[in-house]
Amino acid sequence: MMMPMGLLDKEVADVMNYISNSWSNTNTNMVTVDDVVKVIK
């Protein structure tokens, strides 16, 4: 089991969206808080 990162679900979604749209990446499907919650469970 992995230890919690100490980030809120919104912060995780923000980081995922930043990575998905940086360094010449383009992603039109934004990660939502609901998506993060589904993965965590």
Phi and psi restraints in degrees (range 20) as a CNS / XPLOR table:
assign (resid 1 and name C) (resid 2 and name N)
       (resid 2 and name CA) (resid 2 and name C) 1.0 -88.4 20.0 2
assign (resid 2 and name N) (resid 2 and name CA)
       (resid 2 and name C) (resid 3 and name N) 1.0 139.4 20.0 2
assign (resid 2 and name C) (resid 3 and name N)
       (resid 3 and name CA) (resid 3 and name C) 1.0 -68.4 20.0 2
assign (resid 3 and name N) (resid 3 and name CA)
       (resid 3 and name C) (resid 4 and name N) 1.0 146.7 20.0 2
assign (resid 3 and name C) (resid 4 and name N)
       (resid 4 and name CA) (resid 4 and name C) 1.0 -60.0 20.0 2
assign (resid 4 and name N) (resid 4 and name CA)
       (resid 4 and name C) (resid 5 and name N) 1.0 144.2 20.0 2
assign (resid 4 and name C) (resid 5 and name N)
       (resid 5 and name CA) (resid 5 and name C) 1.0 -79.8 20.0 2
assign (resid 5 and name N) (resid 5 and name CA)
       (resid 5 and name C) (resid 6 and name N) 1.0 -14.2 20.0 2
assign (resid 5 and name C) (resid 6 and name N)
       (resid 6 and name CA) (resid 6 and name C) 1.0 82.4 20.0 2
assign (resid 6 and name N) (resid 6 and name CA)
       (resid 6 and name C) (resid 7 and name N) 1.0 17.6 20.0 2
assign (resid 6 and name C) (resid 7 and name N)
       (resid 7 and name CA) (resid 7 and name C) 1.0 -107.5 20.0 2
assign (resid 7 and name N) (resid 7 and name CA)
       (resid 7 and name C) (resid 8 and name N) 1.0 147.2 20.0 2
assign (resid 7 and name C) (resid 8 and name N)
       (resid 8 and name CA) (resid 8 and name C) 1.0 -74.3 20.0 2
assign (resid 8 and name N) (resid 8 and name CA)
       (resid 8 and name C) (resid 9 and name N) 1.0 158.4 20.0 2
assign (resid 8 and name C) (resid 9 and name N)
       (resid 9 and name CA) (resid 9 and name C) 1.0 -57.4 20.0 2
assign (resid 9 and name N) (resid 9 and name CA)
       (resid 9 and name C) (resid 10 and name N) 1.0 -39.1 20.0 2
assign (resid 9 and name C) (resid 10 and name N)
       (resid 10 and name CA) (resid 10 and name C) 1.0 -64.9 20.0 2
assign (resid 10 and name N) (resid 10 and name CA)
       (resid 10 and name C) (resid 11 and name N) 1.0 -38.4 20.0 2
assign (resid 10 and name C) (resid 11 and name N)
       (resid 11 and name CA) (resid 11 and name C) 1.0 -65.9 20.0 2
assign (resid 11 and name N) (resid 11 and name CA)
       (resid 11 and name C) (resid 12 and name N) 1.0 -38.7 20.0 2
assign (resid 11 and name C) (resid 12 and name N)
       (resid 12 and name CA) (resid 12 and name C) 1.0 -63.6 20.0 2
assign (resid 12 and name N) (resid 12 and name CA)
       (resid 12 and name C) (resid 13 and name N) 1.0 -44.4 20.0 2
assign (resid 12 and name C) (resid 13 and name N)
       (resid 13 and name CA) (resid 13 and name C) 1.0 -61.6 20.0 2
assign (resid 13 and name N) (resid 13 and name CA)
       (resid 13 and name C) (resid 14 and name N) 1.0 -41.5 20.0 2
assign (resid 13 and name C) (resid 14 and name N)
       (resid 14 and name CA) (resid 14 and name C) 1.0 -62.1 20.0 2
assign (resid 14 and name N) (resid 14 and name CA)
       (resid 14 and name C) (resid 15 and name N) 1.0 -43.6 20.0 2
assign (resid 14 and name C) (resid 15 and name N)
       (resid 15 and name CA) (resid 15 and name C) 1.0 -63.9 20.0 2
assign (resid 15 and name N) (resid 15 and name CA)
       (resid 15 and name C) (resid 16 and name N) 1.0 -43.7 20.0 2
assign (resid 15 and name C) (resid 16 and name N)
       (resid 16 and name CA) (resid 16 and name C) 1.0 -61.9 20.0 2
assign (resid 16 and name N) (resid 16 and name CA)
       (resid 16 and name C) (resid 17 and name N) 1.0 -41.3 20.0 2
assign (resid 16 and name C) (resid 17 and name N)
       (resid 17 and name CA) (resid 17 and name C) 1.0 -68.1 20.0 2
assign (resid 17 and name N) (resid 17 and name CA)
       (resid 17 and name C) (resid 18 and name N) 1.0 -36.9 20.0 2
assign (resid 17 and name C) (resid 18 and name N)
       (resid 18 and name CA) (resid 18 and name C) 1.0 -63.5 20.0 2
assign (resid 18 and name N) (resid 18 and name CA)
       (resid 18 and name C) (resid 19 and name N) 1.0 -47.6 20.0 2
assign (resid 18 and name C) (resid 19 and name N)
       (resid 19 and name CA) (resid 19 and name C) 1.0 -63.3 20.0 2
assign (resid 19 and name N) (resid 19 and name CA)
       (resid 19 and name C) (resid 20 and name N) 1.0 -40.3 20.0 2
assign (resid 19 and name C) (resid 20 and name N)
       (resid 20 and name CA) (resid 20 and name C) 1.0 -68.8 20.0 2
assign (resid 20 and name N) (resid 20 and name CA)
       (resid 20 and name C) (resid 21 and name N) 1.0 -15.2 20.0 2
assign (resid 20 and name C) (resid 21 and name N)
       (resid 21 and name CA) (resid 21 and name C) 1.0 -125.5 20.0 2
assign (resid 21 and name N) (resid 21 and name CA)
       (resid 21 and name C) (resid 22 and name N) 1.0 20.3 20.0 2
assign (resid 21 and name C) (resid 22 and name N)
       (resid 22 and name CA) (resid 22 and name C) 1.0 -118.2 20.0 2
assign (resid 22 and name N) (resid 22 and name CA)
       (resid 22 and name C) (resid 23 and name N) 1.0 167.4 20.0 2
assign (resid 22 and name C) (resid 23 and name N)
       (resid 23 and name CA) (resid 23 and name C) 1.0 54.8 20.0 2
assign (resid 23 and name N) (resid 23 and name CA)
       (resid 23 and name C) (resid 24 and name N) 1.0 47.6 20.0 2
assign (resid 23 and name C) (resid 24 and name N)
       (resid 24 and name CA) (resid 24 and name C) 1.0 69.5 20.0 2
assign (resid 24 and name N) (resid 24 and name CA)
       (resid 24 and name C) (resid 25 and name N) 1.0 9.0 20.0 2
assign (resid 24 and name C) (resid 25 and name N)
       (resid 25 and name CA) (resid 25 and name C) 1.0 -83.7 20.0 2
assign (resid 25 and name N) (resid 25 and name CA)
       (resid 25 and name C) (resid 26 and name N) 1.0 143.9 20.0 2
assign (resid 25 and name C) (resid 26 and name N)
       (resid 26 and name CA) (resid 26 and name C) 1.0 -135.2 20.0 2
assign (resid 26 and name N) (resid 26 and name CA)
       (resid 26 and name C) (resid 27 and name N) 1.0 124.9 20.0 2
assign (resid 26 and name C) (resid 27 and name N)
       (resid 27 and name CA) (resid 27 and name C) 1.0 -134.8 20.0 2
assign (resid 27 and name N) (resid 27 and name CA)
       (resid 27 and name C) (resid 28 and name N) 1.0 119.8 20.0 2
assign (resid 27 and name C) (resid 28 and name N)
       (resid 28 and name CA) (resid 28 and name C) 1.0 -85.2 20.0 2
assign (resid 28 and name N) (resid 28 and name CA)
       (resid 28 and name C) (resid 29 and name N) 1.0 -14.6 20.0 2
assign (resid 28 and name C) (resid 29 and name N)
       (resid 29 and name CA) (resid 29 and name C) 1.0 -92.0 20.0 2
assign (resid 29 and name N) (resid 29 and name CA)
       (resid 29 and name C) (resid 30 and name N) 1.0 103.3 20.0 2
assign (resid 29 and name C) (resid 30 and name N)
       (resid 30 and name CA) (resid 30 and name C) 1.0 -78.9 20.0 2
assign (resid 30 and name N) (resid 30 and name CA)
       (resid 30 and name C) (resid 31 and name N) 1.0 142.9 20.0 2
assign (resid 30 and name C) (resid 31 and name N)
       (resid 31 and name CA) (resid 31 and name C) 1.0 -80.6 20.0 2
assign (resid 31 and name N) (resid 31 and name CA)
       (resid 31 and name C) (resid 32 and name N) 1.0 130.6 20.0 2
assign (resid 31 and name C) (resid 32 and name N)
       (resid 32 and name CA) (resid 32 and name C) 1.0 -105.1 20.0 2
assign (resid 32 and name N) (resid 32 and name CA)
       (resid 32 and name C) (resid 33 and name N) 1.0 168.3 20.0 2
assign (resid 32 and name C) (resid 33 and name N)
       (resid 33 and name CA) (resid 33 and name C) 1.0 -61.4 20.0 2
assign (resid 33 and name N) (resid 33 and name CA)
       (resid 33 and name C) (resid 34 and name N) 1.0 -37.9 20.0 2
assign (resid 33 and name C) (resid 34 and name N)
       (resid 34 and name CA) (resid 34 and name C) 1.0 -61.4 20.0 2
assign (resid 34 and name N) (resid 34 and name CA)
       (resid 34 and name C) (resid 35 and name N) 1.0 -38.4 20.0 2
assign (resid 34 and name C) (resid 35 and name N)
       (resid 35 and name CA) (resid 35 and name C) 1.0 -62.8 20.0 2
assign (resid 35 and name N) (resid 35 and name CA)
       (resid 35 and name C) (resid 36 and name N) 1.0 -42.1 20.0 2
assign (resid 35 and name C) (resid 36 and name N)
       (resid 36 and name CA) (resid 36 and name C) 1.0 -64.1 20.0 2
assign (resid 36 and name N) (resid 36 and name CA)
       (resid 36 and name C) (resid 37 and name N) 1.0 -44.4 20.0 2
assign (resid 36 and name C) (resid 37 and name N)
       (resid 37 and name CA) (resid 37 and name C) 1.0 -62.3 20.0 2
assign (resid 37 and name N) (resid 37 and name CA)
       (resid 37 and name C) (resid 38 and name N) 1.0 -40.0 20.0 2
assign (resid 37 and name C) (resid 38 and name N)
       (resid 38 and name CA) (resid 38 and name C) 1.0 -62.0 20.0 2
assign (resid 38 and name N) (resid 38 and name CA)
       (resid 38 and name C) (resid 39 and name N) 1.0 -39.9 20.0 2
assign (resid 38 and name C) (resid 39 and name N)
       (resid 39 and name CA) (resid 39 and name C) 1.0 -70.6 20.0 2
assign (resid 39 and name N) (resid 39 and name CA)
       (resid 39 and name C) (resid 40 and name N) 1.0 -39.0 20.0 2
assign (resid 39 and name C) (resid 40 and name N)
       (resid 40 and name CA) (resid 40 and name C) 1.0 -64.3 20.0 2
assign (resid 40 and name N) (resid 40 and name CA)
       (resid 40 and name C) (resid 41 and name N) 1.0 -38.5 20.0 2
